[in-house]
Amino acid sequence: MHMLYQLKGYINNIRPSLGDKEKALADTLVGLMSFDAKWYSSTRRNMTQDDGWYVSRLMTEFEVMLDGLHKDNEASRL
């Protein structure tokens, strides 16, 4: 849970500086980490393997987007 809070905080911290596509994905990820997310609700506390793979794919996609933004920023500085 501590790691989810940290990750959610990091995403919310960088969200204002993101583009529209990245913001939409950031909002999706933050929504999945909220207390009313389907895998975290009081009726279902365990994340299934499919849920885990879904979140993993979204996190990988977000990481690739951020890496692309970083490379674009580095290239524009040169």
Secondary structure, 3 states (H helix, E strand, C coil): CHHHHHHHHHHHHHHHHCCHHHHHHHHHHHHHCCCCCCCCCCCCCCCCHHHHHHHHHHHHHHHHHHHHHHHHHHHHHC
